[in-house]
Amino acid sequence: MRFVLPVLIVVGLLAAQLVKPPHIFLILSILSVSAATVFTGTGKVWVRFNGWVYRAKEPGSFWGEVAAYFLVGLCFVGYFLYEIHGF
């Protein structure tokens, strides 16, 4: 499980090279929501500049970071739909 985030970053970078906007935003949203789901299941989340935060030790920080991953995914989906349909 310690390789989940680097794998997601590499897949995201490869997708960024292969897929052009606006579809890259859909791929990034899937990656972000998938990471949040995996982090929820494992009970630990990667926090920038701090390393891992565990659900049992710091529940407030843990759920805040998981919510941030979900929110970023939701924003990517929203931007994708905006670019496709132009609402």
N, C-alpha and C positions, 0 to 999 in steps of 0.2 A: 504493500500500500504506500510505501514511501516514494514510489516512482509515479504515482498518479498525476501529480501536478506537473512534473517535467514532461511526461508523455502528453498531457493535454496542451501544454505550451507548444511542444514540437508539432503536434497535429494541427494546432491553430495556425502556426506559422506556415506550415506546408499548405494548408487550405488557403491561406492568404495569398500565396504565390500562384495557386492553381485556379482559384475561383475569384472572379472579379465582383466588385460591388454591384448590386446590393445583396447578392446571395451570401457573401462572406459574413454578413451580419446575422443571417439565419444560422450559419454553422457556428459562429461564436456564441450565439445564444444557447444552442444545444450543448456546447461544451461547458458553458457556465452553469447551466441548470444541472447537467450531469455531474459536474464537480460538487455542486451543493448537495445533490442527492447522495453521492458517495461519502462526502464528509459527514452528512447526517447519520448515515448508516455506521460509519466507523467510529464516530464519537470524537474525532479530532479534525481540526481545520487548520489549513496553512494561512498564517497571517504575515503579510509583508513586514520585513525587518524584525520580526519577533520569533519566527519559527512556528511551531505547532502549539495550538491552544486546545486543551482537552475539555470535553463537555462536563466531566465529573469534577474537575478542579475549578474551572471558571465558566459557569453556565451563561452568565450575562454576555461575556465577550464572545463565547462560542456561538450563541444564537444570533448575535449581532453580525458576526462575520458570515454565517450561513445565509442570513437574510440579505446581506450585501451581494453575495454571489447570485442569489435568486433575483434580486433587483436589477443587477447588471444584465442578466439574461433576459429579463422582461423588457428592459430598455432596448436591447438589441433587437428583440422581436418587434417592438413598436416602431423602431427606426426602419426595419426591413419592410414592414407593412406600409409605412409612410412612403418609402421609396417606390414600392411596387404599385400601390393604389393611389398615392397622392392625396390622402384625406385632408 
